[in-house]
Amino acid sequence: MQAYKLNATIDESGHLIIDEPLNIAPGKVEVIILQPVPSLKSFTESATEPQPEKPKRKSKVKAFEGLFENAPPVPPDFDPDEARWEALKEKHNL
């Protein structure tokens, strides 16, 4: 497959408009769209807007109701089975 890099525009109706003529044979093509990332200025402006409130986690135990909102986030590589095994090894001196 041959790759071509060119500029295009997406209009209000969502159609892709290529800004320059292409000298390629007619037929089906695969299109990959790379959209520019918002600038740092617009990112900081959106960061100052109030953030939506986190959904509250329900708990059937009254004592645990506010515990989950204050807990730190779980790391992406956390393995609950490995944590259980480590706790059991420590508890039973394995």
N, C-alpha and C positions, 0 to 999 in steps of 0.2 A: 504494500500500500504506500502510495506517495503522499507526503505531507506538504501542505501549503499554508503559509501564514499571511493573513491579510486582515484588514480592518473592516468592520461592519457595524450596522446600527440596528437596534431593535426599536420599532416604532410603537406608538401608543396601543395599537391593536395586538402587539406581540409578534409581529412578523419580522423576520431577519432580512435586512437589506444590505447587500454587499456593495461597498462603496466603489469598487473598481472592477473592470471586466476580467473574466478568467479565460485563459487560452487552454482549456482542457476539454477532453471528449465528453459529449453528453452521456448521462447515466446517473445512477444512484451514487450518493456520496455519504460519508459519515461526518457529522459536524460536532466539534468539541468547542464549547463556548467558555472563554475565560473572561470573567467580569472583573473590573478593577475593584480593589478593596477600598472601603471608605477611608478617607484621610484621618490622620490622628486628631485633627481639630474636631471633625464631626463625631469621632469616637468619644472624645472627652465631653462633648456637649451631651451626648446620649447617656454618658455615665453619671452625669449630675442629676438626671431626671430621677424621680423616686422609683425605686424598684418595686415590682409587685410582691406582695406578701407571700412567703413560702406556705405551701399547703400544710396544714397541721396533720400530724400522724395520729390516728386514733389509737387508744389503748383501753383495754377492758379493765385494767388495774388502775384504780384511782390514784395511787401513789406515783405511777409512772407518767401521768398525763403531760407534764411539762418537761420531762426528761429529754425527749427526742429533739425538741426544738433547739436546745442548748448544746447538743452533742456535736463534736467536730465531724466533718465529712469523712467517709471511709475512703482510704486510698484505693486506686483502681486495681492494684495488684493484691488486694487483701483476699485471702482464702479462708473462709470460715471453718472448713474441715481441718485445715492445718492448725488453726488457732485452737480448736478443740483438742486435737491430738497433743499439742504442746502443753496445754493445761493439764490434761490427763497424765502425761509423762511427769510433769512437775509434782502433781498431787500424789502419785503412787511411786515416786522415786524410781522411775524406769530409765 
